[in-house]
Amino acid sequence: MSSDTTLREVLGRLGKAIEGLEAAAEARLEKQRDFSDVEAEAQRMGADRARLAQEIDKSEARAERLAEVNREVSRRLVTAMETIRAVLDR
């Protein structure tokens, strides 16, 4: 009976060890899935960052063109005002 008890104990410990191994393997797989999700999210964020950088570049270029147009309009207004003053002063 002692050997039966010992065999049962060994089989019980073996069963628990297998359960622990299965749990560890499942946890490892879950971490791998999480890592894959994080990696995919990082790639999406990188793509978003590149798209946003392009939009910022376009916006900066447009702002510069608007500033140039604004300077030209201002110069023309000054010229027009000077012309009007010159006509009125005659």
C-alpha positions as CSV (number, residue, x, y, z in Angstrom):
1,M,0.0,0.0,0.0
2,S,2.9,2.3,0.6
3,S,4.0,1.9,-3.0
4,D,0.4,2.6,-4.2
5,T,0.3,5.7,-2.1
6,T,3.7,6.8,-3.3
7,L,2.6,6.1,-6.9
8,R,-0.6,8.1,-6.4
9,E,1.4,11.0,-4.9
10,V,3.9,10.9,-7.7
11,L,1.1,10.9,-10.3
12,G,-0.7,13.7,-8.4
13,R,2.5,15.8,-8.4
14,L,3.0,15.0,-12.1
15,G,-0.5,16.0,-12.9
16,K,0.0,19.3,-11.0
17,A,3.3,19.9,-12.8
18,I,1.6,19.3,-16.2
19,E,-1.2,21.7,-15.2
20,G,1.5,24.3,-14.2
21,L,3.3,23.7,-17.5
22,E,0.1,24.1,-19.5
23,A,-0.7,27.3,-17.6
24,A,2.8,28.7,-18.2
25,A,2.5,27.9,-21.9
26,E,-0.9,29.5,-22.1
27,A,0.4,32.6,-20.3
28,R,3.4,32.7,-22.7
29,L,1.0,32.5,-25.7
30,E,-1.1,35.3,-24.3
31,K,2.0,37.5,-23.8
32,Q,3.0,36.8,-27.4
33,R,-0.5,37.8,-28.6
34,D,-0.3,41.0,-26.5
35,F,3.2,41.7,-27.9
36,S,1.8,41.2,-31.5
37,D,-1.0,43.6,-30.7
38,V,1.4,46.2,-29.3
39,E,3.7,45.8,-32.3
40,A,0.8,46.3,-34.7
41,E,-0.4,49.4,-32.8
42,A,3.2,50.8,-33.0
43,Q,3.2,50.3,-36.7
44,R,-0.2,52.1,-37.0
45,M,1.1,54.9,-34.9
46,G,4.2,55.2,-37.1
47,A,2.0,55.4,-40.2
48,D,-0.2,58.0,-38.5
49,R,2.9,60.0,-37.5
50,A,4.2,60.0,-41.1
51,R,0.9,61.1,-42.4
52,L,0.6,63.9,-39.8
53,A,4.2,65.0,-40.6
54,Q,3.2,65.3,-44.3
55,E,0.1,67.3,-43.4
56,I,2.2,69.6,-41.2
57,D,4.7,70.1,-44.1
58,K,1.8,71.0,-46.4
59,S,0.2,73.3,-43.9
60,E,3.5,75.1,-43.3
61,A,4.1,75.5,-47.0
62,R,0.5,76.9,-47.4
63,A,1.1,79.3,-44.4
64,E,4.3,80.6,-46.1
65,R,2.4,81.1,-49.4
66,L,-0.3,83.0,-47.5
67,A,2.3,85.1,-45.7
68,E,3.8,86.0,-49.1
69,V,0.4,86.9,-50.6
70,N,-0.3,89.0,-47.5
71,R,2.9,90.9,-47.9
72,E,2.2,91.5,-51.6
73,V,-1.4,92.7,-50.8
74,S,0.0,95.0,-48.1
75,R,2.6,96.4,-50.5
76,R,-0.1,97.0,-53.1
77,L,-2.4,98.7,-50.5
78,V,0.4,101.0,-49.5
79,T,1.1,101.9,-53.1
80,A,-2.6,102.5,-53.8
81,M,-2.9,104.7,-50.7
82,E,0.2,106.7,-51.7
83,T,-1.3,107.1,-55.2
84,I,-4.6,108.3,-53.8
85,R,-2.8,110.8,-51.5
86,A,-0.8,112.1,-54.4
87,V,-3.9,112.6,-56.5
88,L,-5.8,114.3,-53.6
89,D,-2.8,116.6,-52.9
90,R,-2.8,118.0,-56.5
